[in-house]
Amino acid sequence: MARVKKGLNAHKRHKKILKLAKGFYGSKHTIFKAANPAVMRSLRSAYVGRKLKKRQYRQMWIARINAAARANDMSYSRLINGLNKAGIEINRKMLSEMAIFDPKGFTALCEKAKAALK
């Protein structure tokens, strides 16, 4: 059986990792042995970050809605409860956008939520 050398495949694999390590600090973007664990860690962090991003956006929307609701003499939880009882289905992203760009419309929603709670 012929002898198989892995030089070509190893070179391809090293080039792939070093391409992903472009812009890393120090020798991590030039030396494979340093770059490999750094790239693996960065890929893992990117995967986790994509999950965390969804949570962080929701937190931000809720904080904005809460601030706007309190400006209308309501808490966030009472606003959401009132909207549900009034049968108004609107997601938090759109409520947050309304709070920023359409304060009058948001105030109208607050009034409807207050009426539904009474």
PECORUR-V939065 format. One record per pair of residues at least 6 apart in sequence whose ideal C-beta (glycine too) atoms are under 6 Angstrom apart, sorted by the first residue. I is the first residue (numbers start at 1). GAP is how many residues later the second one is. Records with the same first field share a line. If there is no record, write none. Layout:
I = GAP / GAP
This chain:
14 = 18
17 = 18 / 19 / 22
18 = 17
20 = 19
21 = 7 / 8 / 14 / 18
22 = 7
24 = 14
27 = 7
28 = 6 / 7 / 10
61 = 31 / 32 / 35
64 = 32 / 35
65 = 11 / 30 / 31 / 34
66 = 10
68 = 31 / 38
69 = 7 / 10
72 = 35 / 38
74 = 36
79 = 34
82 = 31 / 34 / 35
83 = 30
85 = 31
86 = 26 / 30
98 = 7 / 8
99 = 7
